[in-house]
Amino acid sequence: MGTSDEQYSELRDLIARLTGRDGVHQTAVPSLYLIRYSVSKSPDFGVIYPGLCIVAQGQKELLLEDEVFSNSPGQYVVSSAEIPLSSRVVGATFAKPHLSLIMHFDLSSLRSLIEEAQLPTPPSSGAAQRGIYVSRTRHALLDAVLRLVRLLQCPAEIPVLAPMIQREILFRLLLDESSVVLHRTAQANSQPQRIGVAIVWLKKHFRETFTIDDLARRVGMSSSSFHQWFRNITGMSPLQYQKQLRLQEARSILRNERRDVGAVSRRVGYESASQFSREYSRLFGKPPAREISGAGSTQ
């Protein structure tokens, strides 16, 4: 194995060659995406899914309320939950574009791997931890990631080798001292696992009204514990989470279907079109009518 500098150099070359143009590129390896941007990007709103993000060149910042998670070569970012947030690419140029990758993973795969390898849960530095964290990229993890990206040049080998390498990547992540959040989330009936169940419900029913008490009972937690753990993991309350999902769905409809603002507000669960417009403008920095007129940029 080469040095980390050599590994990053090869990874940069591979991503640059395999992308060719700006954007997020799905690959022949399921759940693996390559990313390239030749210009800096203002904050872009979306949902981060459980997975690993490694930057080969440049810098990316994930913005969760008032928290900033910075990702650059030498670090990786892991998410253990689906969290609405914004992200921005910093300092990208045509001569030196931002180059990175994302590998999504299934949390159930973590559980089986922990049980098979009998991995102990790392000691926690505190009771509350976000469902997203930044850690130093160790040599063995970077080597496995590089081997996975190399496979894109050998399509015939992907069906056999890609699942094995992805499993190794998960194993390397679980060995990291920062992986306590992954271990907790993988534990059956743990508090983070129950919050994950609540998130799945919210994604399916974000148009509906609900109470914290009802949602807490649904996942078998007390209301106070549920509210605290939900905020600890996602950085926001369940109602704020629902609002993020509603507004992001509304933006997608406005951009793609050019529907009337009032109709869209009702479609995503708002009773008041004026409240919808206020909250939309506060989150995205522009009124929803501008999306219909074509003034909004595309993701």
N, C-alpha and C positions, 0 to 999 in steps of 0.2 A: 504494500500500500504506500502511496506517496504521502507527502506532507499535506497539511490542510490547505496551504496556498496552492499547491498543485491540484488538489481536489476541487477547490473553488474555481480555479482557472478552467479546468475541464468542464465543470458544470456550467459555467458561463458560456463557454463555446457551444456546448450541446443545446442549451436553451435558445441561444441566439440563432443557431442553425435550424433548429426544429420549429421555431415560431415564424421567423421571417418578417412578420408584420405585427403591429401593435394589437393588443387585446388579450383575452383569456382563451386559451386553446385547450379543448378537451383532447385527450390522447387515446391511443389504442389500449392503454392500460386503464381498466375501469377505476374511476375515482381519482385519477392523476390528471392535474391540469398544469400547463405551463403558461407563464404570464410575461408579457413584454410591453413596456411603455416607453416611448421616446420623448415624452414631455411629462412634466410634473402634473399631477391631477389634484384638483380641489377635492375636499371631502365628498365621498360618494357613499350614499346610504344603502345598506343591504343587511343580510343576515349571514353571520359566520356559522358554519356547520362544524360538528366534531371532526377534527382533523389536524394536520401538521402543515405549517407554512415555513419554508426556508427561502431566504433571499440570497441569491448568488451575486448580485451586483445592485448597488443603490440602497435606498431606504424606503420602508413603508411604515406608516403609523396607523394604528387602530385606535379609534377614539370612542370610548365608552363613558358617556356622561362627561365628567371632569377628568377622567383617567386617560392617559396616553400610553399605549403599549408600542414601543419602537422596535422594529425588526430590521436588522442589517446583517451582512455576512459575519459569521461567528456566533450568531444567535438563531434560535428557532422559536416559533410561537405555536402553542397547542391550545385548541379549544375543546372542552369536554361537553359542551352544550350548544344548542342553537340560540345565538344571542344577536339581537338587532343592534347594529352599531354603524359607524361610518369609518371609512378608511381613506387614506390619501397617499399618493406616491410623491416623494420629496426628491428634488435635485436631479431628475431624469433629463437627459439630453439625447439628441440623435446620435452623437458620437459615443455616448456612454449611457445606453438605455437601462431602465430598471428591468431586471431579470429575476424571476422567482418561480416557485412551484408550490402547489397545494396538493396534499394527498388526504382525501377524506377517509374516515374509517368508521366502522360499526362498533359501537360500544360493547355489544355482546361478544365480539371477537376478543376484546380486552379481558372480559370475565373468564372465558375459557382458557386463555393463555395464562392468566394469573393462577388459575387452579392447576393447570397442567405443569407449570414450572414451579409451583408452590412459592410464589414470590411474596415476601412479607411487605406490608404497607410501610412506606418510609415514615419516619417520625414527622409529625406536623409542627410547623412553627407557630400555629395559631388555629383556633377553632373555625374561623371564617376564612374561606379562600374563594377567589373568583373562579369561574368556569373557564377562564382564559389565563395563560401565564407565559412568560418569556424565560428561556433558559439557555445556557451555553451549549453550543453544538459540539459534541464530542466526536473524536476521529472515527470511531466505529459506526456511529449513526450516519455521519456524512458519507462514509464509504458505502453503506447499504443504500442510501438515497441515490448516490451516483450510479451504482449498479442497476437500480431500477430505471433511471433515465436512459442509461445505455441500451436497455432492452428495446427502446423505441426504434432503434436501428436494426433490430432483429425480430420482426413481427412474428415469425414462426415459433420463437421461443417464449413469447409472452404468456400464452395460456398455462404453461407448466411452471415457468420460473417466476413470473410476477407475483402470484399468491405467496410463494415461499419468501421472496424478498420483502414483500409488504408485511408479512408476519414477523420477519426479523426486525423491521423498522419499529413495529409496535413493541416488540420485546425490548429493544434498545430504549425506547421512550419510558417503558415501565421500570427499567433499571435506574433511570435518572433520579437523583435526590429530589428533584422538583415535582416528581410525578404523583405526589400524594393525592392531588385532585382527581387524577385518572383512576387511581386505586379505589378511592371512595365512590366515584361514580359507577364503577364496575360492580360494586358490592350489591347483591340483591337486598332490597328493602332498606338500603341506606338512605339517609336524608337527601343527598344529591340525586340518587336514583329516583326517588319519589318526585323531586322537582322536575326531573326529566319527563316523567309521566304527565305532570301538569303542563309542561311545555307542549307536549304532543297534543293534549286536549285543547289548549289555547290556539294552536295552529289550525285545528279543524273547526273551532267554534269561535273565532275571534270576532265575528259579526254579532254574537249573542251577548246579552247582558249577563253578568254573574256576580256573586258576592265572594269575598275572600273565604268566608265560612264554608260555603258550598264547595269551593274548589279544594280547600284544605281537607274536608271530609272525604272528598273523592279520592284523595291520595293517602288517606289515613294519617293525617297530621293535625296537631292543634293549630288554630288560626295564627297564634303568635309565632309559633315555631315555623310554620309554613311561610309566613310573610318575611321573617328574618332570613331564612335559608334561601328563599327565592331572590331576595335582594343581594345576599352575599354572593350567589353564583352568577346572576345576570347583571348586577349593577343597577337594577331598577325594580320597581314594584310590579306585581302582576297586572295592575291596571295600566301602568306605563308601557309594559310589554305589549299588552293588547292594543294600545293606541299606536305604537310603532308598527305593528303588523297591519292595522287598518290603513294607516297613512301610506305605507309602502305598497300595499295592494291598490290603493286608490291611484297612486302615481303611475303604476303599471297600466291600469285601465285607461287613465287620461291620455297617456302617451300612445298607447296601442289602439285604442278604440275611439278616442276623441268624443267621449260621451259628455253630456251636460253635467255641470258641477253638482247640481242638486241631485240628479239621478245617481251619480257616483257616490256621493256622501251617504245616501240611503242604502246603496248596494253594499257598502262596507260596514254598515251598522250605526251610522250617525243619525240621530233624530233631527238635529239642527244643522242646516247647511252653513249658517254663519259661523257656528262653533267649528265645524269641519274646516272652513276656509282659514280661520284664525290659527288653528293648530297645524294645518298644512303649511301655512306661510312661516310659522315659527320654526318648524322642523327643516323645511327645505329652502327657506330664504326667498320664496317667491309664491304668489297666490296660485291656486290650482288653475285658474283661467288661463294663465300663461302657458301651461302645459298643452292645453287644447289648441291655442293659437300657434303652437309650434316653436315657441320661444325657449322651451326647456331643452336641455341637452340630453342625449341618450347615453345610457350606461355602456 
